[in-house]
Each structure stands twice: as structure tokens, then as C-alpha cells.
Amino acid sequence: MNISAAVAERILELCKERNITVNKLSNMSGVTQSTVNDIVNHRAKNIGIVTIKKLCDGLEITITDFFDTDSFRKLEQELY
């Protein structure tokens, strides 16, 4: 799994845990719906940390909470 896929997976996981839609997350975080959709549909390849921070703020979690999962711990190095 690459970083973009891990971020998308984590966002969907957090939305499911909170029983909210991606659209609701967009409204809560101030990140445009198209940006969130691009992330979860794997169309965004370079997701900025500012965007992730805004999503975390909307979810009322820390960045540490966001990245503290096995998916991120097991990421392999990406070579371009």
C-alpha cells in the first residue's frame, strides 16, 4: 500500500467510525468536497499535510491519532 491509499483508507475508516459521510467531513473540516473525493477515490497523489491537518481538525483528532495505525507503520518506501 502506498501513502495515498493509506490516507484514503484512514479517512474512510474515520468517517465510518463516526457515522458521517465524506461530504459531511468536507463541511466539518473546510476542505472542498472535490478534494476529499479525490483523496478517497485515489485521484490525489500528493496529499498535503495542511489538508490532512484540516481533516483532523474537522474530526477533532490530532495528526498523531490520524497516522497512528498499522497501515502507516507498515508503509514501504516509495521510489519515483
Secondary structure as the mmCIF struct_conf table of DSSP 4:
data_model
#
loop_
_struct_conf.conf_type_id
_struct_conf.id
_struct_conf.beg_label_comp_id
_struct_conf.beg_label_asym_id
_struct_conf.beg_label_seq_id
_struct_conf.end_label_comp_id
_struct_conf.end_label_asym_id
_struct_conf.end_label_seq_id
HELX_RH_AL_P HELX_RH_AL_P1 ILE A 3 ARG A 18
TURN_TY1_P TURN_TY1_P1 ASN A 19 ASN A 19
HELX_RH_AL_P HELX_RH_AL_P2 VAL A 22 SER A 29
TURN_TY1_P TURN_TY1_P2 GLY A 30 GLY A 30
HELX_RH_AL_P HELX_RH_AL_P3 GLN A 33 VAL A 40
TURN_TY1_P TURN_TY1_P3 ASN A 41 HIS A 42
BEND BEND1 LYS A 45 ASN A 46
HELX_RH_AL_P HELX_RH_AL_P4 ILE A 49 LEU A 59
TURN_TY1_P TURN_TY1_P4 GLU A 60 GLU A 60
HELX_RH_AL_P HELX_RH_AL_P5 ILE A 63 PHE A 67
BEND BEND2 THR A 69 THR A 69
HELX_RH_AL_P HELX_RH_AL_P6 ASP A 70 ARG A 73
TURN_TY1_P TURN_TY1_P5 LYS A 74 LYS A 74
HELX_LH_PP_P HELX_LH_PP_P1 LEU A 75 GLU A 78
#
